[in-house]
Amino acid sequence: MKSTIFLLSFLFLSVLGYSQNNSANCNCCTETHSQFDFWIGDWVVTNPDGKNSIDKIQDKCILRENWTSAKGNFTGTSYNFYNAQKKQWEQIWVDNQGGNLHLKGHRKGNQMILRTENAKNKNGQTFYH
């Protein structure tokens, strides 16, 4: 009888400890961190032609985008995360042509709006992505 009580107590404490550790250690399991979850999945990109695959990595803290052009000669990856210190969403994009972008923004209604800092083109005109 003592061994049965010990075994049941051990199992109960093990399960309790496991569930507490999983929820307590999920720093990115907040409503704010889920604002971009509508994007998760595989997407057919029609303009420009290509394919997008979005998944969550790093204990649900990062949305990773892998994009491939229709011809397969252009690829890119972005890492999207909520920056809790700055209270904004950020995207780091890098592609196989050496291009990169750092976008920042917020969710407004049912839209996620991200943009780069202002830059100047070769004619001196201000633009942003």
Long-range contacts (C-beta under 8 A, 24 or more apart in sequence): 25-59, 26-59, 26-60, 27-59, 27-61, 28-58, 28-59, 28-60, 28-61, 28-82, 29-60, 32-82, 32-84, 33-60, 33-61, 33-82, 35-82, 35-89, 35-107, 35-112, 36-63, 36-80, 36-82, 36-89, 36-107, 36-112, 37-63, 39-63, 39-65, 39-80, 39-112, 50-74, 89-114, 90-114, 101-129, 103-129
